[in-house]
Amino acid sequence: MSSTDTDHEYTTPRPFRYDAEVQPGEKRHFMYKVGESYLGHPVEVPVTVINGDHAGPRLFVTAAVHGDELNGVNVIQQVVKRYEPTDIHGTLVCIHVVNVPGYVAQQRYIPGYDLDMNRAFPGKPNGNDAQRMAHVLYERFLSKCDMGIDFHTSTRNRMTTYHVRANMDDPAVDRLARAFGSALFMSSEGASGMLRRVASEDGIPTITVEMGEAHRFQPLLGENALAGIENVMASYGMLPTVTPKEQTWSKVISSSSEKTWIRADDGGLVEWQFGPYPIVDEGETICTVSNHFGTEEHVVTAPFTGFLAGVLANPMVLPGQPVCHLVKVDPDDRHKVEALFDVVGFQYQTTYHWLGKTKTSLPQITDVMVPVDEATAASSAADSTTAE
């Protein structure tokens, strides 16, 4: 367990100890056993420790706590290629894939009993398989750090905009979250057994970064995350040659009355009606749910003016399933969100698949087609001049 203040003035480089040592000035990639398979083979987690030449705090970054959430895996791969011990004052501890069984099976939970790794921390040495794996990772690596960033995405068939989840009422967590940077912060303690909650309560301020879709890499989101990690390291003195940046605008959502999951009351096919921005006014139609004949249509409306922080990607829906996550915005917030999405918008920057309306009509295949008689004439002319 870490009780270290991240503002502490470190004077001497420290080896990073788990059941081995990574010395200052060393970068080590290795597979670490956290459990066993049904065949008794080791379940191993990929780990990188970059221990800087110079003294400083320790930062952990984790990905794939849910096995189908891959954006963070790509981010950490880029992190370990980007930094060397000569660059860093302190230590980077990178757990590339936390939930290896789920990752291998390409599913969210640990196969077998669908155990959620993000409800298993800090783990138990004699608990179920999720708790045992969590215990090994937490005791050997995560608890030895001073702060942490845990990367997630939405689950399958949903899409979420880039945002940070953190307990913003904790000053140390608030500082870390703002150093990472996001236009949207969802503030809460987090559920029992959640990595960010457990670590933060142990004096290791930790945030969750939600970014995009499951089962894919999304480069723009990855670039944003890499910039966030660099800014955290700069803000805490781990990259003394880099000047930290401050965000010009952000919104913190801390009350349940400021956000809601909107669920379908009817089953059928979803057709989105919002756009060109992911904002809807109170009473505006967000989407319709219709039957396959198009003879019945049910309208889903916005209970308040808000920003669509997450939406259903699968066009099929059952009664009770969430269709979107709506976050309340005021007029000033609305202008800021519109300006932001003009720069890093959904459809223009491939943040994720755009489902709403667009500003302008997109090109159609028929725009480059010609009438049949013209096409036939052109083909005949080409045939008459073709050499044998």
C-alpha positions in Angstrom: 0.0 0.0 0.0 1.3 3.4 -0.9 1.2 6.3 1.5 3.5 8.4 -0.5 2.6 12.0 -1.3 3.1 12.6 -5.0 4.5 16.0 -4.1 7.3 14.4 -2.1 10.8 15.5 -3.0 12.5 12.3 -4.1 16.2 12.5 -3.9 17.4 9.0 -4.7 16.3 6.8 -7.5 14.6 3.6 -6.2 14.5 0.1 -7.5 11.0 -1.1 -8.2 10.4 -4.3 -6.3 7.8 -6.9 -6.8 9.2 -10.4 -6.3 12.2 -9.3 -8.4 13.7 -5.9 -8.9 13.8 -3.4 -11.8 16.8 -1.1 -11.1 16.9 2.6 -11.9 17.8 3.1 -15.5 16.2 -0.2 -16.5 13.3 -0.9 -18.8 11.9 -4.5 -18.5 9.2 -6.3 -20.4 8.0 -9.6 -18.9 5.0 -11.9 -18.5 3.9 -12.3 -14.9 1.9 -15.3 -13.6 -1.4 -14.4 -12.0 -3.3 -17.7 -12.1 -3.7 -21.0 -13.9 -5.9 -22.4 -16.7 -8.1 -25.5 -16.6 -5.1 -27.4 -17.9 -2.9 -26.1 -15.2 -1.0 -23.8 -17.5 0.0 -20.4 -16.2 -2.2 -17.4 -16.9 0.3 -14.6 -17.5 -0.1 -10.8 -17.7 2.1 -8.7 -19.9 3.9 -6.1 -17.8 6.4 -3.3 -18.6 8.3 -1.4 -15.9 10.3 1.7 -17.0 12.4 2.8 -14.0 13.8 6.2 -14.7 17.4 7.2 -14.3 16.3 9.9 -11.9 14.2 9.9 -8.7 10.5 10.7 -8.9 6.9 9.3 -8.3 5.5 6.1 -9.6 2.6 6.0 -12.1 0.7 2.9 -13.1 -1.4 2.6 -16.3 -3.7 -0.4 -16.8 -5.9 -1.6 -19.6 -8.3 -4.4 -20.5 -9.7 -4.9 -16.9 -12.6 -5.8 -19.1 -11.3 -8.1 -21.8 -13.1 -6.6 -24.8 -12.0 -3.0 -24.1 -8.9 -2.6 -26.4 -8.2 1.1 -26.9 -6.2 1.2 -23.7 -4.1 -1.8 -24.8 -3.0 0.1 -27.8 -2.3 3.2 -25.7 0.0 1.3 -23.4 1.8 -0.3 -26.3 2.6 3.2 -27.5 3.6 4.4 -24.1 6.2 1.7 -23.6 7.6 2.5 -27.1 7.7 6.2 -26.4 9.5 6.4 -23.1 13.0 5.3 -22.0 14.6 5.4 -18.5 16.6 8.4 -19.6 13.4 10.4 -20.2 11.7 9.7 -16.8 12.1 11.0 -13.3 10.3 8.2 -11.4 8.7 4.9 -12.6 6.1 3.9 -15.1 4.4 0.6 -14.3 2.3 -0.7 -17.3 -0.1 -3.6 -17.0 -0.9 -4.1 -20.7 -3.8 -6.5 -20.2 -5.3 -7.0 -16.7 -8.0 -9.5 -17.5 -6.1 -12.0 -19.7 -8.8 -14.8 -19.7 -11.5 -12.3 -20.9 -9.0 -10.8 -23.4 -8.2 -14.2 -24.9 -11.9 -15.1 -25.1 -12.6 -11.6 -26.5 -15.3 -10.9 -23.9 -15.8 -8.4 -21.1 -15.8 -10.8 -18.1 -13.7 -13.7 -17.0 -15.2 -16.8 -18.8 -16.9 -19.5 -16.8 -18.8 -17.6 -14.2 -18.7 -14.1 -15.8 -16.7 -12.5 -13.0 -16.1 -8.8 -13.3 -12.4 -7.9 -12.6 -13.4 -4.4 -11.9 -15.4 -5.5 -8.8 -12.6 -7.8 -7.5 -10.0 -5.3 -6.2 -7.9 -5.4 -4.0 -8.5 -9.1 -4.3 -8.2 -12.0 -2.0 -5.4 -14.6 -1.9 -8.0 -17.4 -1.3 -11.0 -15.9 -3.2 -12.4 -16.7 -6.6 -10.2 -16.5 -9.7 -11.0 -12.8 -10.3 -10.1 -11.9 -6.7 -6.9 -14.0 -6.8 -5.7 -12.4 -10.0 -6.6 -8.9 -8.7 -4.8 -9.7 -5.4 -1.6 -10.6 -7.2 -1.6 -7.5 -9.5 -2.6 -5.2 -6.7 0.0 -6.4 -4.1 2.9 -6.9 -6.5 2.5 -3.8 -8.7 -0.3 -1.3 -8.3 -0.1 -0.8 -4.5 3.5 0.2 -4.9 2.6 3.2 -7.0 1.7 6.8 -6.2 -1.1 7.3 -8.7 -2.9 5.4 -11.5 -4.8 5.7 -14.7 -7.1 2.8 -15.7 -8.3 2.8 -19.4 -11.7 1.5 -20.4 -14.2 1.7 -23.3 -17.9 1.0 -23.6 -19.0 -2.6 -23.7 -20.0 -4.3 -26.9 -22.8 -2.7 -29.0 -22.4 0.7 -27.3 -20.3 3.7 -27.9 -19.1 6.3 -25.4 -17.5 9.6 -25.8 -14.1 10.4 -24.4 -14.4 11.3 -20.7 -12.9 10.7 -17.2 -14.6 9.1 -14.3 -13.1 10.0 -10.9 -14.0 11.0 -7.4 -13.6 14.8 -7.9 -14.4 15.4 -4.2 -11.0 13.9 -3.4 -8.5 16.8 -3.9 -5.7 14.4 -4.9 -7.9 12.6 -7.4 -9.3 15.9 -8.7 -5.7 17.1 -9.3 -4.8 13.9 -11.2 -8.0 14.0 -13.3 -7.5 17.6 -14.3 -3.8 17.0 -15.2 -5.0 14.2 -17.5 -7.6 16.5 -19.0 -11.0 15.9 -20.4 -14.0 18.0 -21.5 -16.2 15.8 -19.3 -15.7 14.5 -15.8 -18.2 12.1 -14.3 -17.6 12.4 -10.5 -18.4 9.5 -8.1 -16.6 7.3 -5.6 -17.1 4.3 -7.9 -18.5 0.9 -7.0 -17.1 -1.4 -4.3 -14.2 -3.5 -5.7 -13.6 -1.0 -8.5 -9.9 -0.4 -9.1 -10.0 3.4 -9.0 -12.0 3.4 -5.8 -9.9 0.9 -4.0 -6.6 2.5 -5.0 -7.8 6.1 -4.2 -9.0 5.0 -0.8 -5.6 3.5 -0.2 -4.0 6.9 -0.9 -3.1 6.2 -4.6 -5.2 8.7 -6.5 -6.6 6.8 -9.5 -8.9 7.7 -12.4 -10.8 5.8 -15.1 -10.6 7.0 -18.7 -13.5 5.9 -20.9 -12.8 6.1 -24.6 -14.8 4.8 -27.5 -15.9 1.3 -28.4 -15.1 -2.2 -27.5 -13.2 -4.6 -29.9 -11.3 -2.0 -31.8 -8.4 0.5 -31.8 -9.4 4.2 -32.4 -6.3 6.2 -33.2 -7.6 9.7 -32.4 -8.8 8.6 -28.9 -5.4 7.0 -28.4 -3.6 10.2 -29.3 -5.7 12.1 -26.8 -4.9 9.5 -24.1 -1.1 9.6 -24.9 -1.3 13.4 -24.5 -3.1 13.0 -21.2 -0.5 10.6 -19.9 2.3 13.0 -20.9 0.6 15.9 -19.2 0.2 13.9 -16.0 3.8 13.0 -16.0 4.8 16.6 -16.7 2.5 17.9 -14.0 4.0 15.6 -11.4 7.6 16.2 -12.3 8.2 12.9 -14.1 9.0 14.8 -17.4 10.8 17.9 -16.2 11.6 19.1 -19.7 7.9 19.1 -20.7 5.7 22.1 -19.7 2.3 21.0 -18.3 -0.8 22.4 -20.0 -4.0 23.5 -18.4 -7.5 22.9 -19.8 -9.5 25.9 -20.8 -13.0 24.4 -20.3 -14.5 21.3 -18.8 -17.7 20.1 -17.1 -17.9 18.1 -13.9 -21.1 16.0 -13.5 -21.4 15.0 -9.8 -25.2 14.6 -9.3 -27.4 11.8 -10.5 -30.0 14.4 -11.5 -27.5 15.8 -14.1 -27.3 12.5 -16.0 -29.5 9.6 -16.9 -29.6 6.4 -18.9 -32.6 6.5 -21.3 -34.1 3.1 -21.9 -36.3 1.8 -24.7 -39.9 0.9 -23.8 -40.4 -1.1 -27.0 -38.4 -3.6 -29.0 -37.5 -3.0 -32.6 -35.1 -1.1 -34.9 -33.5 2.1 -33.7 -33.1 5.1 -36.0 -31.3 8.1 -34.6 -32.7 11.6 -35.1 -30.1 13.8 -33.4 -27.4 15.8 -35.1 -25.2 17.4 -36.4 -23.9 17.7 -32.8 -24.4 15.1 -30.0 -26.8 17.5 -28.2 -30.6 17.3 -27.9 -33.1 19.8 -26.5 -35.7 19.0 -23.9 -38.6 17.2 -25.7 -36.6 16.7 -28.9 -36.7 13.3 -30.5 -33.4 11.4 -29.9 -34.4 8.3 -31.8 -37.3 6.2 -33.0 -37.9 2.5 -32.4 -40.0 0.9 -35.2 -41.1 -2.6 -36.2 -39.7 -4.3 -39.3 -42.8 -3.3 -41.4 -42.4 0.4 -40.6 -46.1 0.4 -39.5 -45.4 1.2 -35.8 -43.0 3.8 -34.6 -42.2 4.7 -31.0 -40.5 8.0 -30.2 -37.7 8.4 -27.6 -37.5 12.0 -26.4 -35.0 13.9 -24.3 -36.2 14.6 -20.7 -33.8 17.6 -20.5 -31.4 19.4 -22.8 -28.3 17.3 -22.8 -25.1 15.9 -24.3 -25.1 12.3 -25.6 -22.2 10.9 -23.7 -22.9 7.3 -24.9 -25.2 5.7 -27.4 -26.4 2.3 -28.5 -24.4 1.1 -31.6 -26.5 -2.0 -32.3 -29.7 -0.9 -34.2 -31.7 -3.6 -32.6 -33.1 -3.0 -29.1 -35.2 -4.8 -26.5 -37.6 -3.1 -24.0 -35.5 -2.0 -21.0 -32.2 -1.8 -22.8 -30.4 1.6 -22.6 -30.3 3.6 -25.9 -28.2 6.5 -24.7 -26.5 8.2 -21.7 -27.6 11.8 -21.5 -25.7 14.5 -19.5 -27.4 17.8 -18.7 -25.9 21.0 -20.3 -26.7 24.7 -20.0 -26.5 27.1 -22.9 -22.8 28.0 -22.2 -21.9 24.3 -22.1 -23.8 23.8 -25.3 -21.7 26.3 -27.2 -18.5 24.9 -25.8 -19.5 21.3 -26.8 -20.4 22.5 -30.3 -17.0 24.2 -30.6 -15.2 21.2 -29.3 -16.9 18.8 -31.8 -16.2 21.2 -34.6 -12.5 20.3 -33.9 -12.7 16.7 -32.7 -16.2 15.7 -33.8 -17.5 12.3 -34.3 -18.0 12.1 -38.0 -15.1 14.3 -39.1 -12.4 12.9 -37.0 -13.5 9.3 -36.8 -13.8 9.4 -33.0 -16.3 6.7 -33.5 -19.0 5.8 -36.0 -21.4 8.7 -36.4 -25.0 7.7 -36.1 -26.8 11.1 -36.1 -27.5 13.6 -38.8 -24.6 15.5 -40.5 -24.0 19.2 -41.3 -24.0 18.6 -45.1 -25.1 15.8 -47.4 -22.5 13.2 -47.9 -21.5 12.0 -51.4 -23.6 9.2 -52.8 -22.5 6.5 -55.3 -25.1 7.8 -57.7 -23.2 11.1 -57.8 -20.5 9.5 -60.0 -22.9 7.4 -62.1 -24.2 8.3 -65.6 -27.4 7.4 -67.3 -27.5 3.9 -68.8 -27.6 5.1 -72.5 -24.5 7.3 -72.0 -22.7 4.4 -70.3 -23.5 2.1 -73.1 -22.3 4.5 -75.7 -19.0 5.1 -73.9 -18.5 1.4 -73.6 -19.1 0.8 -77.3 -16.7 3.6 -78.3 -14.0 2.1 -76.0 -14.5 -1.4 -77.5 -14.1 -0.1 -81.1 -10.7 1.4 -80.4 -9.3 -1.5 -78.4 -6.4 -3.3 -80.1 -6.5 -7.1 -80.4 
